């Protein structure tokens, strides 16, 4: 279970399913608290895929799950080559395998292939926590503000187009105008930027999944920190894409889950 930055609510779903849990924490990204949730815990470098595979080989797992996220903007920071010295396997992946396309999906698909070569199946991140998939309909006792409805309809089309182009999955809308579009900085940073640009508040955040969202990695979520950031930035309405049943031919692909324990204003399903 390679783990990056994420909240640590309790024992992983694997343990509840009677599985032995081995966690590889990415240095500089994962929480040290993860060590207390695993039967075995090891720190590994973000750019050291060879060490991931060596650690997993000792544990001999049949499947792995990716959790949390890595701030991609860090790879463009000064002295990045020294901070993230790659091992041979990572260097080959980065400079050869994904040389022409370094978007998130391409990189993570390449990592999944490296795991598969070692006999490790990367499974859906929500395989052991389906109860956290977002349902369709209103998720709070507060109805959707009437003033936000046109922004929802407008923002939904823009967010879908952005996700289809693999640019970003979230947009901030105010009075049928786009305040901010998510890119490499991630949702939380985009929310702060939207709050700075729209100081009167009352804007709407729309977040959707990619058209063929691979649930094995990079699963879009809404959690407690997102809700706090939205409140602090003056957001009035949050709209997320509801989960749909996975395809029977490819169970790893379906639109996205959100932590349903953290109530958003509204949830809408794409038609």
Secondary structure as UniProt FT lines:
FT   STRAND          2..3
FT   HELIX           13..16
FT   TURN            17..18
FT   STRAND          22..26
FT   TURN            27..29
FT   HELIX           32..37
FT   STRAND          40..44
FT   TURN            46..47
FT   HELIX           49..59
FT   STRAND          63..64
FT   HELIX           72..76
FT   TURN            78..79
FT   HELIX           80..83
FT   HELIX           88..92
FT   HELIX           93..97
FT   TURN            98..100
FT   HELIX           104..117
FT   TURN            118..119
FT   STRAND          121..122
FT   TURN            125..128
FT   HELIX           130..132
FT   HELIX           146..148
FT   HELIX           149..164
FT   TURN            165..166
FT   STRAND          170..174
FT   TURN            175..176
FT   STRAND          177..181
FT   TURN            184..185
FT   HELIX           187..197
FT   TURN            199..200
FT   STRAND          203..207
FT   TURN            211..212
FT   TURN            215..216
FT   HELIX           224..232
FT   TURN            233..234
FT   STRAND          235..241
FT   TURN            251..252
FT   TURN            260..261
FT   STRAND          266..268
//
